[in-house]
Amino acid sequence: MSSWGSTRATFVVKENGKPVDLTGVTFYSNRRFLQSADALKKKGIDIDKVPENRYFILFFDDQKGANADSPGLLGQQIEAGRRAKEWVQKDLLANDYVAVVSYDYKLKIHQDFTRDRAALEQAVSDAIQGKDRETNWPSRVKQAQAEGSPSLLVALPLGNALRDKTGTIYDGVRELANASRGIVGRKNLILFTTGFGDVNNFRQYIPDPRYYPPMMQALNASNVAVYTIDLVPTGTHHTLSSAMNQLSEETGGQYLFNFTNFLTPLNRVEQENNGYYLLSYQATHPGEATGFQKVEVKTANPEFKVRVRQGYKYGLPESAKSK
């Protein structure tokens, strides 16, 4: 479904304060329509063209190092993993693809996108224990290509190059975002963390100007929404909660905190992604220009609210221009 006639009019999209003309409005959904196909087509909805796949990346920011200074964080991580396995087993649908990754001093891919629940449960166990299965060597990548499923591995650096290119968690998130860019549709990065970033003399979070902007641009360019799930126990205020909130807000996700069971935020993410819109239009930028374009999206009816990513990258990267 490339467009919904009347639906286009419900969205107002602007660049630099000026409205743009939408060329398509695609509705992604895993729901089953109650009306007949003929009735829906009269409304401009072709059920045969409604994409149904959903993509989730479970990302565990390893807390073993932080546990010495903040006892209990490792226990929170283990509990998050236990509930994540329960979520995988009971709540995923047949059209859901899930990948599992973690970060300590480098990005680790424990499981590429799959629908295999047993493989995902094992991957979550490996992730919360910090195991390194070295899944991104050429033989594994060839296997992923042969299976024909959506894949992160095929677009990630191979072998030790992945370690060398992910020296910070910002780099790890950025590489993941770039690797998912070829997968059509929204990708949901579920990040179990306590937050990361710089804190000034007033104990206020400030984004790292070296790493934050390129990470954010990669996430938005690849249509990755980040749902940050706070590993800090409920009722505990901490400075980096602001970092988690900003990361989620700027990618169209949510910062999830103050819950008694990690299933609560996981179910919130799953339910929120039962249906969403992908808007498209023809952007105009000078041929040699590169940059990041912020986009404003609202609904014509002010009673409706939207949560959207902040914009997109345009132009070729410098590395590509020199070739």
C-alpha positions as a Markdown table, in Angstrom:
| # | Residue | x | y | z |
|---|---|---|---|---|
| 1 | Met | 0.0 | 0.0 | 0.0 |
| 2 | Ser | 1.8 | 3.1 | -1.2 |
| 3 | Ser | -0.8 | 5.6 | -0.2 |
| 4 | Trp | -4.1 | 6.1 | 1.5 |
| 5 | Gly | -5.7 | 9.0 | -0.3 |
| 6 | Ser | -7.5 | 10.7 | 2.6 |
| 7 | Thr | -4.9 | 9.5 | 5.1 |
| 8 | Arg | -2.3 | 11.7 | 3.5 |
| 9 | Ala | -4.3 | 14.8 | 4.5 |
| 10 | Thr | -4.1 | 13.8 | 8.2 |
| 11 | Phe | -0.4 | 14.4 | 8.4 |
| 12 | Val | 1.4 | 17.7 | 8.0 |
| 13 | Val | 5.2 | 17.3 | 7.3 |
| 14 | Lys | 7.5 | 20.3 | 7.2 |
| 15 | Glu | 11.2 | 20.9 | 6.4 |
| 16 | Asn | 12.6 | 24.2 | 7.6 |
| 17 | Gly | 9.1 | 25.3 | 8.4 |
| 18 | Lys | 7.8 | 24.7 | 4.9 |
| 19 | Pro | 5.2 | 22.0 | 4.2 |
| 20 | Val | 6.2 | 19.1 | 1.8 |
| 21 | Asp | 3.9 | 17.0 | -0.4 |
| 22 | Leu | 3.7 | 13.4 | 0.7 |
| 23 | Thr | 4.1 | 10.8 | -2.1 |
| 24 | Gly | 3.2 | 7.8 | 0.1 |
| 25 | Val | 1.8 | 6.8 | 3.5 |
| 26 | Thr | 2.4 | 3.2 | 4.3 |
| 27 | Phe | 0.6 | 1.5 | 7.2 |
| 28 | Tyr | 2.6 | -1.2 | 8.9 |
| 29 | Ser | 0.5 | -3.6 | 11.1 |
| 30 | Asn | 0.4 | -7.1 | 12.6 |
| 31 | Arg | -3.3 | -6.8 | 13.2 |
| 32 | Arg | -6.0 | -8.6 | 11.3 |
| 33 | Phe | -8.7 | -6.4 | 9.7 |
| 34 | Leu | -12.3 | -7.2 | 10.6 |
| 35 | Gln | -13.8 | -5.7 | 7.5 |
| 36 | Ser | -13.8 | -7.4 | 4.2 |
| 37 | Ala | -11.0 | -6.8 | 1.6 |
| 38 | Asp | -13.5 | -5.1 | -0.7 |
| 39 | Ala | -14.7 | -2.7 | 2.0 |
| 40 | Leu | -11.2 | -1.8 | 2.9 |
| 41 | Lys | -10.2 | -1.2 | -0.7 |
| 42 | Lys | -13.0 | 1.4 | -0.9 |
| 43 | Lys | -11.1 | 3.2 | 1.8 |
| 44 | Gly | -7.8 | 2.9 | 0.0 |
| 45 | Ile | -6.5 | 0.1 | 2.0 |
| 46 | Asp | -5.1 | -3.0 | 0.2 |
| 47 | Ile | -4.6 | -5.6 | 2.8 |
| 48 | Asp | -2.3 | -7.6 | 0.5 |
| 49 | Lys | 0.2 | -4.7 | 0.7 |
| 50 | Val | 0.1 | -4.0 | 4.4 |
| 51 | Pro | 3.6 | -5.1 | 5.7 |
| 52 | Glu | 3.4 | -7.2 | 8.8 |
| 53 | Asn | 7.0 | -8.0 | 9.9 |
| 54 | Arg | 8.3 | -6.4 | 13.0 |
| 55 | Tyr | 11.9 | -6.1 | 14.0 |
| 56 | Phe | 13.3 | -5.9 | 17.6 |
| 57 | Ile | 16.9 | -5.8 | 18.7 |
| 58 | Leu | 17.5 | -6.7 | 22.4 |
| 59 | Phe | 20.6 | -4.7 | 23.4 |
| 60 | Phe | 22.2 | -5.4 | 26.9 |
| 61 | Asp | 24.6 | -2.7 | 28.1 |
| 62 | Asp | 26.8 | -4.9 | 30.3 |
| 63 | Gln | 26.8 | -3.9 | 34.0 |
| 64 | Lys | 29.5 | -6.2 | 35.4 |
| 65 | Gly | 32.0 | -3.4 | 35.6 |
| 66 | Ala | 29.5 | -0.9 | 37.1 |
| 67 | Asn | 28.3 | -3.4 | 39.7 |
| 68 | Ala | 31.3 | -2.8 | 42.0 |
| 69 | Asp | 30.3 | 0.8 | 42.5 |
| 70 | Ser | 26.6 | 0.3 | 42.3 |
| 71 | Pro | 25.8 | -3.1 | 43.8 |
| 72 | Gly | 22.6 | -4.6 | 42.5 |
| 73 | Leu | 22.9 | -3.5 | 38.9 |
| 74 | Leu | 24.2 | -6.9 | 37.8 |
| 75 | Gly | 21.2 | -8.5 | 39.5 |
| 76 | Gln | 18.9 | -6.1 | 37.6 |
| 77 | Gln | 20.6 | -7.2 | 34.3 |
| 78 | Ile | 20.1 | -10.8 | 35.1 |
| 79 | Glu | 16.4 | -10.2 | 36.0 |
| 80 | Ala | 16.0 | -8.2 | 32.7 |
| 81 | Gly | 17.4 | -11.2 | 30.8 |
| 82 | Arg | 15.1 | -13.6 | 32.6 |
| 83 | Arg | 12.1 | -11.6 | 31.7 |
| 84 | Ala | 13.3 | -11.0 | 28.1 |
| 85 | Lys | 13.5 | -14.8 | 27.6 |
| 86 | Glu | 9.9 | -15.0 | 29.0 |
| 87 | Trp | 8.8 | -12.3 | 26.6 |
| 88 | Val | 10.4 | -14.1 | 23.7 |
| 89 | Gln | 8.7 | -17.3 | 24.6 |
| 90 | Lys | 5.2 | -16.0 | 25.3 |
| 91 | Asp | 4.6 | -12.7 | 23.6 |
| 92 | Leu | 6.3 | -12.7 | 20.2 |
| 93 | Leu | 4.2 | -13.2 | 17.1 |
| 94 | Ala | 4.8 | -15.4 | 14.1 |
| 95 | Asn | 5.9 | -12.4 | 12.0 |
| 96 | Asp | 8.4 | -11.0 | 14.6 |
| 97 | Tyr | 12.1 | -11.0 | 13.9 |
| 98 | Val | 14.4 | -10.5 | 17.0 |
| 99 | Ala | 18.2 | -10.1 | 17.3 |
| 100 | Val | 20.3 | -10.1 | 20.5 |
| 101 | Val | 23.4 | -8.0 | 21.1 |
| 102 | Ser | 25.4 | -6.7 | 24.0 |
| 103 | Tyr | 28.2 | -4.2 | 24.7 |
| 104 | Asp | 31.1 | -4.3 | 27.2 |
| 105 | Tyr | 34.2 | -3.0 | 25.6 |
| 106 | Lys | 33.0 | -3.9 | 22.1 |
| 107 | Leu | 29.7 | -4.7 | 20.3 |
| 108 | Lys | 28.8 | -8.4 | 20.4 |
| 109 | Ile | 26.3 | -10.0 | 18.2 |
| 110 | His | 24.8 | -13.0 | 20.0 |
| 111 | Gln | 22.0 | -13.7 | 17.6 |
| 112 | Asp | 21.2 | -12.3 | 14.2 |
| 113 | Phe | 17.5 | -11.6 | 13.3 |
| 114 | Thr | 15.6 | -14.9 | 13.7 |
| 115 | Arg | 12.2 | -16.2 | 14.7 |
| 116 | Asp | 13.7 | -19.2 | 16.5 |
| 117 | Arg | 12.7 | -18.8 | 20.1 |
| 118 | Ala | 15.1 | -21.4 | 21.4 |
| 119 | Ala | 18.0 | -19.7 | 19.7 |
| 120 | Leu | 16.9 | -16.3 | 21.1 |
| 121 | Glu | 16.6 | -17.6 | 24.6 |
| 122 | Gln | 20.2 | -19.0 | 24.4 |
| 123 | Ala | 21.4 | -15.7 | 23.0 |
| 124 | Val | 19.9 | -13.7 | 25.8 |
| 125 | Ser | 21.6 | -16.0 | 28.3 |
| 126 | Asp | 24.9 | -15.5 | 26.6 |
| 127 | Ala | 24.4 | -11.7 | 26.4 |
| 128 | Ile | 23.7 | -11.2 | 30.2 |
| 129 | Gln | 26.7 | -13.4 | 31.0 |
| 130 | Gly | 28.9 | -11.4 | 28.6 |
| 131 | Lys | 29.9 | -14.4 | 26.5 |
| 132 | Asp | 31.5 | -13.8 | 23.1 |
| 133 | Arg | 30.4 | -16.3 | 20.4 |
| 134 | Glu | 32.3 | -14.5 | 17.6 |
| 135 | Thr | 29.2 | -14.7 | 15.3 |
| 136 | Asn | 30.5 | -12.2 | 12.8 |
| 137 | Trp | 33.2 | -14.2 | 11.1 |
| 138 | Pro | 32.8 | -14.8 | 7.3 |
| 139 | Ser | 31.4 | -18.3 | 7.7 |
| 140 | Arg | 28.6 | -17.1 | 9.9 |
| 141 | Val | 27.9 | -14.2 | 7.5 |
| 142 | Lys | 27.6 | -16.6 | 4.6 |
| 143 | Gln | 25.2 | -18.7 | 6.7 |
| 144 | Ala | 23.1 | -15.7 | 7.4 |
| 145 | Gln | 23.1 | -14.8 | 3.7 |
| 146 | Ala | 22.1 | -18.4 | 2.7 |
| 147 | Glu | 19.2 | -18.4 | 5.2 |
| 148 | Gly | 17.6 | -15.4 | 3.4 |
| 149 | Ser | 16.3 | -13.8 | 6.6 |
| 150 | Pro | 16.8 | -10.1 | 7.4 |
| 151 | Ser | 20.3 | -9.8 | 8.7 |
| 152 | Leu | 22.6 | -7.4 | 10.6 |
| 153 | Leu | 25.7 | -9.6 | 10.2 |
| 154 | Val | 25.8 | -9.2 | 6.4 |
| 155 | Ala | 26.3 | -5.4 | 6.8 |
| 156 | Leu | 28.5 | -5.3 | 9.9 |
| 157 | Pro | 32.4 | -5.2 | 9.9 |
| 158 | Leu | 33.8 | -8.7 | 10.0 |
| 159 | Gly | 35.9 | -10.4 | 12.7 |
| 160 | Asn | 38.2 | -8.1 | 14.7 |
| 161 | Ala | 37.2 | -5.1 | 12.6 |
| 162 | Leu | 33.9 | -5.0 | 14.5 |
| 163 | Arg | 35.8 | -4.8 | 17.8 |
| 164 | Asp | 38.1 | -2.1 | 16.4 |
| 165 | Lys | 35.2 | 0.0 | 15.1 |
| 166 | Thr | 33.1 | -0.2 | 18.3 |
| 167 | Gly | 35.4 | 1.3 | 20.9 |
| 168 | Thr | 32.6 | 3.1 | 22.5 |
| 169 | Ile | 28.9 | 2.2 | 23.0 |
| 170 | Tyr | 28.1 | 5.2 | 20.8 |
| 171 | Asp | 30.0 | 3.4 | 18.0 |
| 172 | Gly | 28.3 | 0.1 | 18.7 |
| 173 | Val | 24.8 | 1.7 | 18.4 |
| 174 | Arg | 25.8 | 3.6 | 15.3 |
| 175 | Glu | 27.2 | 0.4 | 13.6 |
| 176 | Leu | 24.0 | -1.5 | 14.4 |
| 177 | Ala | 21.9 | 1.3 | 13.0 |
| 178 | Asn | 23.9 | 1.4 | 9.8 |
| 179 | Ala | 23.7 | -2.4 | 9.5 |
| 180 | Ser | 19.9 | -2.3 | 9.7 |
| 181 | Arg | 19.5 | 0.4 | 7.1 |
| 182 | Gly | 18.8 | -2.0 | 4.2 |
| 183 | Ile | 15.9 | -3.7 | 6.1 |
| 184 | Val | 12.7 | -2.0 | 5.1 |
| 185 | Gly | 10.5 | -0.8 | 7.9 |
| 186 | Arg | 10.9 | 0.3 | 11.5 |
| 187 | Lys | 13.5 | -1.3 | 13.7 |
| 188 | Asn | 13.1 | -1.2 | 17.4 |
| 189 | Leu | 16.2 | -1.1 | 19.5 |
| 190 | Ile | 15.4 | -2.2 | 23.1 |
| 191 | Leu | 18.3 | -0.9 | 25.1 |
| 192 | Phe | 18.7 | -2.2 | 28.7 |
| 193 | Thr | 21.1 | 0.3 | 30.3 |
| 194 | Thr | 21.8 | 2.8 | 33.0 |
| 195 | Gly | 22.5 | 5.5 | 30.5 |
| 196 | Phe | 25.8 | 6.8 | 29.1 |
| 197 | Gly | 27.3 | 10.3 | 28.4 |
| 198 | Asp | 29.0 | 13.2 | 30.0 |
| 199 | Val | 28.0 | 15.1 | 33.2 |
| 200 | Asn | 29.0 | 18.7 | 33.8 |
| 201 | Asn | 30.0 | 20.4 | 37.1 |
| 202 | Phe | 26.4 | 20.9 | 37.9 |
| 203 | Arg | 25.7 | 17.2 | 37.7 |
| 204 | Gln | 23.7 | 17.7 | 34.5 |
| 205 | Tyr | 23.9 | 15.4 | 31.5 |
| 206 | Ile | 25.4 | 16.8 | 28.3 |
| 207 | Pro | 25.6 | 14.9 | 25.0 |
| 208 | Asp | 29.1 | 14.1 | 23.9 |
| 209 | Pro | 29.6 | 16.3 | 20.8 |
| 210 | Arg | 32.1 | 13.8 | 19.3 |
| 211 | Tyr | 29.9 | 10.7 | 19.4 |
| 212 | Tyr | 26.3 | 11.6 | 20.0 |
| 213 | Pro | 25.4 | 13.5 | 16.8 |
| 214 | Pro | 26.7 | 10.8 | 14.4 |
| 215 | Met | 25.0 | 8.0 | 16.4 |
| 216 | Met | 21.7 | 9.9 | 16.4 |
| 217 | Gln | 21.9 | 10.6 | 12.7 |
| 218 | Ala | 22.6 | 7.0 | 11.9 |
| 219 | Leu | 19.6 | 5.9 | 14.0 |
| 220 | Asn | 17.2 | 8.3 | 12.4 |
| 221 | Ala | 18.6 | 7.6 | 8.9 |
| 222 | Ser | 18.0 | 3.9 | 9.3 |
| 223 | Asn | 14.5 | 4.3 | 10.9 |
| 224 | Val | 15.6 | 2.8 | 14.2 |
| 225 | Ala | 13.5 | 3.7 | 17.3 |
| 226 | Val | 15.3 | 3.4 | 20.6 |
| 227 | Tyr | 13.4 | 2.2 | 23.6 |
| 228 | Thr | 15.6 | 2.7 | 26.7 |
| 229 | Ile | 14.8 | 0.4 | 29.6 |
| 230 | Asp | 16.3 | 1.7 | 32.9 |
| 231 | Leu | 18.3 | -0.9 | 34.8 |
| 232 | Val | 18.5 | 1.3 | 37.8 |
| 233 | Pro | 16.0 | 0.1 | 40.5 |
| 234 | Thr | 12.6 | 1.8 | 40.6 |
| 235 | Gly | 12.5 | 5.0 | 42.7 |
| 236 | Thr | 16.2 | 5.8 | 42.2 |
| 237 | His | 17.0 | 9.1 | 40.6 |
| 238 | His | 20.1 | 9.3 | 38.5 |
| 239 | Thr | 21.6 | 11.9 | 36.2 |
| 240 | Leu | 21.9 | 9.8 | 33.1 |
| 241 | Ser | 18.1 | 9.2 | 33.0 |
| 242 | Ser | 18.1 | 12.4 | 31.0 |
| 243 | Ala | 20.5 | 10.8 | 28.5 |
| 244 | Met | 18.1 | 7.8 | 28.1 |
| 245 | Asn | 15.1 | 10.0 | 27.7 |
| 246 | Gln | 16.8 | 12.2 | 25.1 |
| 247 | Leu | 18.0 | 9.2 | 23.1 |
| 248 | Ser | 14.5 | 7.8 | 23.0 |
| 249 | Glu | 12.7 | 11.0 | 22.3 |
| 250 | Glu | 14.9 | 11.9 | 19.3 |
| 251 | Thr | 14.4 | 8.6 | 17.6 |
| 252 | Gly | 10.6 | 8.2 | 18.2 |
| 253 | Gly | 11.0 | 5.6 | 20.9 |
| 254 | Gln | 10.3 | 5.9 | 24.7 |
| 255 | Tyr | 12.3 | 6.0 | 27.9 |
| 256 | Leu | 10.8 | 3.3 | 30.2 |
| 257 | Phe | 11.3 | 3.4 | 33.9 |
| 258 | Asn | 9.6 | 2.9 | 37.3 |
| 259 | Phe | 8.2 | -0.5 | 36.9 |
| 260 | Thr | 8.3 | -3.6 | 39.1 |
| 261 | Asn | 8.7 | -6.2 | 36.4 |
| 262 | Phe | 10.7 | -6.0 | 33.2 |
| 263 | Leu | 7.9 | -7.6 | 31.3 |
| 264 | Thr | 6.0 | -4.3 | 31.7 |
| 265 | Pro | 8.2 | -2.2 | 29.4 |
| 266 | Leu | 8.8 | -5.1 | 27.0 |
| 267 | Asn | 5.0 | -5.5 | 26.6 |
| 268 | Arg | 4.7 | -1.7 | 26.2 |
| 269 | Val | 7.1 | -1.8 | 23.3 |
| 270 | Glu | 5.4 | -4.8 | 21.7 |
| 271 | Gln | 2.0 | -3.2 | 21.9 |
| 272 | Glu | 3.1 | 0.2 | 20.6 |
| 273 | Asn | 4.4 | -1.5 | 17.5 |
| 274 | Asn | 1.2 | -3.2 | 16.6 |
| 275 | Gly | 0.7 | -0.5 | 14.0 |
| 276 | Tyr | 2.5 | 2.6 | 12.7 |
| 277 | Tyr | 2.8 | 4.8 | 9.6 |
| 278 | Leu | 5.8 | 5.3 | 7.3 |
| 279 | Leu | 5.6 | 8.6 | 5.5 |
| 280 | Ser | 7.5 | 9.3 | 2.3 |
| 281 | Tyr | 8.2 | 12.3 | 0.1 |
| 282 | Gln | 10.7 | 13.6 | -2.5 |
| 283 | Ala | 13.4 | 15.6 | -0.7 |
| 284 | Thr | 15.4 | 18.2 | -2.6 |
| 285 | His | 19.0 | 18.9 | -1.8 |
| 286 | Pro | 21.9 | 20.1 | -4.0 |
| 287 | Gly | 23.6 | 17.1 | -5.6 |
| 288 | Glu | 27.0 | 17.4 | -3.8 |
| 289 | Ala | 25.5 | 18.5 | -0.4 |
| 290 | Thr | 25.6 | 16.3 | 2.6 |
| 291 | Gly | 24.0 | 16.8 | 6.0 |
| 292 | Phe | 21.2 | 16.0 | 8.3 |
| 293 | Gln | 17.7 | 17.4 | 7.7 |
| 294 | Lys | 15.4 | 17.8 | 10.6 |
| 295 | Val | 11.7 | 17.1 | 9.9 |
| 296 | Glu | 8.6 | 18.2 | 11.7 |
| 297 | Val | 5.5 | 15.9 | 11.7 |
| 298 | Lys | 2.1 | 16.8 | 13.1 |
| 299 | Thr | -1.4 | 15.7 | 12.5 |
| 300 | Ala | -4.1 | 18.0 | 11.0 |
| 301 | Asn | -6.3 | 17.2 | 14.0 |
| 302 | Pro | -4.5 | 18.7 | 17.0 |
| 303 | Glu | -6.2 | 16.2 | 19.3 |
| 304 | Phe | -3.9 | 13.5 | 17.9 |
| 305 | Lys | -0.3 | 13.3 | 18.9 |
| 306 | Val | 2.5 | 11.6 | 17.1 |
| 307 | Arg | 6.0 | 10.3 | 18.1 |
| 308 | Val | 8.5 | 10.5 | 15.3 |
| 309 | Arg | 12.2 | 10.4 | 14.6 |
| 310 | Gln | 13.9 | 13.7 | 14.1 |
| 311 | Gly | 15.0 | 13.6 | 10.5 |
| 312 | Tyr | 17.3 | 12.0 | 8.0 |
| 313 | Lys | 20.8 | 12.1 | 6.5 |
| 314 | Tyr | 21.2 | 13.1 | 2.9 |
| 315 | Gly | 24.1 | 13.0 | 0.4 |
| 316 | Leu | 27.0 | 10.5 | 0.1 |
| 317 | Pro | 29.5 | 10.1 | 2.9 |
| 318 | Glu | 33.0 | 11.5 | 2.2 |
| 319 | Ser | 34.4 | 7.9 | 1.9 |
| 320 | Ala | 32.0 | 7.2 | -0.9 |
| 321 | Lys | 32.7 | 10.5 | -2.7 |
| 322 | Ser | 36.4 | 9.7 | -3.0 |
| 323 | Lys | 35.8 | 6.4 | -4.8 |
